[in-house]
Amino acid sequence: MLKLNILDQSPVVEGVSPKDAVRQTIELAKFAEESGYNRYWAAEHHNSRSFASASPEILISAIADQTKTIRVGSGGVLISHYSPLKIAEQFNMLQCLYPGRIDLGIGRAPGGDMDIIKALRTSREDSFLKTDELINYLKHSSENKRNGIVAVPAGIDIPELWILGTSPDSAMFAAEKGLPYCFGSFINDEHMLQCFQNYYQNFKPSIFLERPYLNLALFSICGETAEDAIRIAKCTEYWLSQTFLKGKNIPFPDEETALRYNFSMEEKMLIEYRRKSAVIGDVETVAKKLKDLAKKYAIHELTIVTITSNFEDRKKSYRLLSESMKE
């Protein structure tokens, strides 16, 4: 059966504090486990009034502590900012604390603007080379044959490693390293088909994986009716119009602000374009589209991003989706 996951960016809605947004993340993770979701990933964003999660490695520990069986991981750790050894040590520790439940998703995006790159002291090292170094530390947790440095705690099972991306280069890297690949269509789906082709055509078996394994991360809202889903989606449509076209760093709007906003023609064109990579609608429509996508592109897992003004609407969307996909 097609596996369902959640990617949570800990969205901050107008009138809700970042602290409450993090609490909602933990509550939603527990709800996801009860609803049968397979994985729960925390994102990394910096200097953002829209998202509260800047440290997925810390949030993962809090989520795993409050759940029992669901896999918990990063979606993802932005390797360009950090030492590969430090990442290996952090996730070895998480795997030690929560054996068999930890996913390490690696992304290359900066998660912020040039000011963030400067503030985080980001090096100019090639991110693929840094990922290679990270893989080396994880593979040899008890004995690093290259430089004698061991990522502690050593001698434990390797966290499940994922390559996240939206570019043909990231898909090729995942294929050549024999790693599972997650394509983030909710970010940019321009190269989706090429990425899938690169991954499947160039995959090489490894100690991590014998066969290609593909995960698609996409934005979706599931409502009891199409009208209900469209109403709920106004939250992200307003946010898109303000952040992408006007460059504002703002929280997501409350429902009243989103519903009363009069979109310009340019904003409507942007929204229409972004809707093509999202799945929004009533229960039957969303379930059918997701199943069709998985069948068409040989996708093994779907990772769902859902953001709404009202937290209960968000939980309801995830519940409806989970129930419909089991049918």
N, C-alpha and C positions, 0 to 999 in steps of 0.2 A: 504493500500500500504506500502511496505517496506520503512522504513525511512533511509535516508542517512545523515551521519554526517562527520565532518572533525576534525581530531586531528592534530594540528599544533605544531611542536617542534621548530619553528622559526629557520630553518636550516641556517647555515652560509656557503656560497659558496665562494671558493677562488676568491678574487678580490672584494667581497661584504663585507662591514663592518657589525659588529653586529648591529649597529644602523639601517642600511638599512634593515637587516633581520627582525627586529622588525617592521619597517614600512611596509615591505612586508606582514607580518602577518596581520596587520590591513587592508591593501588593499585586501588581500585574503579573509578576513572575510566579507567584504562588497560584494565582488564578489560572495561568497558562499551564502549569503542571496539572492542576485539577481537571483542566479541559482537554488534556491529552497531547499537548504540544511536545515536540521532541527536543528542541534546543531553545535557549533564551540567550541572546547576545546583547551586550552593552556596547554602545558606540563611544567614539572619542571626538569631542569638539572643543575648541578653545576660544576664549574671549567672545562667547556667544550669549546673547540674551534669549535666544530661542531654545537652546539645549543646555541641560544642567550636568551632563556627563562628560567630564574631562579626563577621568581616571578609571577606565574600565577594569583595570586589574584590581582596584580596591572594591569597586561595585560588585564585581564577580564574587568576591569572597562573602560579601553581605548577602547576595542573592542565594548562593549555594548553601549558606548557613540556614536560610529560612525555607529551603526546599529540600526534597529528599531524593528524587530520581531524575528530574529533568537535567539535561546537559546544559552547562552554563559556560559562556565564553565571550570573547571580544569580537566586535564587529566594526572595526578591528583596532588593534594596536597600530599606531602610525609609526612605522619603524624608522622613518627618516629622522625622527627627533631623538632616538634613544640608542643606547649601547645594546648590541645583540646579547652580550653576556648578561646584562641586567634583566632583559626581557626573559631570557632562559631561566634565570634564577627565580624571578617572580612567578612564572608559570610552573616551574618545578615545585615551588612551594604550594601553589594552589592545588596541583595534582596530588601532592603529599597529603594535604588537608582534606581534599574531596576526591578520592581515587576514582578513576574511570568516568569522571563527569566533566572534565575541563577541556574546552576548545580554545585554541589559540589562532584567531584569525588575524592575518597580517595585511595591512593596507599601506599604500605608498603616498597617499594624498597628505598634504600638510595639515588639514583640519582647521585652517584659518588663513589669514592673509600674511603679507610680508612682515608685518609687525610681530606676528606670532612666531614666524620662522626665526626672527632675530631674538625675540624674548626667550625662546626655548633653546637658544644656542645650537640650532640645528646645523649639523655638519653637511658638507657638500659630497660626502661619500655616496657612491651609487647604492640605491636602495636594494637592488637585486643582490649585490655583493654582500650587503649587510644581512640580507635574508639568508644567503648561503652560510654566512658565519653563524647565524642563529640556528640553522638546521644542524650544523656541525656540533654545536654545543648540546643540542637536544639528543642527537644520535649517540653521542659519547658522554652521557651524563656521569658515568663512573670513570671514564678514562678518555681524555681528549688527546688524540694522537697527533694533532697538528701543532699545538703550542703548550701542551701540558696543563692547561687551565681547565678546571672542572666547574660546571655550573651546579651549585649546591642548592637544596639537598640532592645528593647524587643517588644513583642506584634505584631509581623509580621508573615506572612506565612513562613513556613520552605522552604529553598532552596531545590531543588530536589537532594536527596542524592544518590550517586552511590558507589558501591564497585568495585574497579578495581583490576585485578590480573591475575596471570598465574598459580596459584597453587590450588590443591584440597582444601586446608585449606581456601583460600580466598572465593572459591565458597560455601563452607559449611557455612562460617560466613555470607555471603550475604543471603543464604537460611534461616538460623535460625533467622536472624534479619528481614526477610521480606523486603529485599531491592533489587533494580535492580542491575544486575551484568554485568560488561563489561570485557570480556576476551581479553587480549592483545596478539593475535597470532603473531603480528609483532615483539614482544620481544622474545617469546618462545612458540611454540605450542605443546610441548612434552606431556602435560597433558590435552589438550583441551577436548577430549571426556570425560575423567573422571570428569573434572570440570563441563561440561554441565550436566552429569548424577547426580553428587552430588547436583547441584543446583536445578534441576527439581524434584528430588526424595525427597529432604529434605525441600523444601520451606514451610514456615509458614506465613500465612497472617499477616499483621501488619497495623499500622496506615499509613504507607508509601505506601503500595502496597497490593492489594488483591490477585493477581496471579503472578506467575513467569514472569519476564521480562528480556530478554537476549539481550545483545549487543555484537557484535564481532568486535574488532578493528584489522584491517589487512592492510598490505602494498599492494598498487595497483597502477599500471600505465596503463592508457588507451590511446592508440594511434589510429590514423586513419587506420594504418596498423600494422601488427605484427612486421615488420621490424622497424617501427618508434618507437614502444614501447620498443623493445629490445635496440635500440640505446639510448633512453632516460634513460633506466634503468642502463646503464654503470656507471652513477654517483654513485649510491649507491653500486654497485658491487665493484668498486674501493675502496670506503670508507670502506666497510666490510673487504676487503683484508688487508687494512692498519691498521685498528683499532683492529679487532678481532684476526688476526694472528701476527701482528707486534707490537701491543700495542701502536700505535701512537695516539696522541691527535691532530687531524688536522681538518681543515675545509673540507667541501665536495669539490671535484675537479671541476674545470671548464670543459667544454665539451671536449676541445682539450686534456687535460690531461687524462680524462677518456677513450677517444676513442683510444688513441695511446698506452695505457698501455698493456703490454704483460703479461697476467696472467699465473702464474705457475700452475702445476697440482694440488697442494694442495689448491690453491686459487680457482681453478675451481670446486673442490669438495665441498668447503664451499659454493660457490655461488649456485651450483646445489641443495645442501641441503636446503638452505634458500629460494630458489625459490618455494619449495613445499608448503610453508606457505603463499606465495604471489600470487597475481593474476595480471599477466602482459600479455598484448596482444592487439589485435585490439578491436574495439568497441563491435562487436557482441560476441566475445569470452569472454571478461571480463564481460559483462552484464549477459550472460548465466551462467558463473561460479558462480558469486555472487548470482544470484537468486537460483541456485541449492543448494548452501551452506545454504542459509537462509531457504529453504524448508526442507532440510535434517536434520538440527539441530534445527528447530523451533526457528529461530532467528528473533527478532522483529526489530532490527536496526543494520546497518552496519556503523562503524566509519572508515573512510579511511585515511591512512597515505600515502602521496605522496611527494617524494623528488626528485628534478631534478636539473641539473646544471643551466638550464635556467628557470627563473621565469615564462616566458610566456608559456613554455612547461608545467609547473606545472598547471597553470590556465587552459590551454587547456585540460589537462587530466581530471581535475575535471569537466569541462564543458561537455566534451564528455560522461563521466560517468553518470552525472546527466540526460542528455538528453536521453541516452540509457535505463536507468532504468525506465523512465516514459513510455516507449513504451509497 
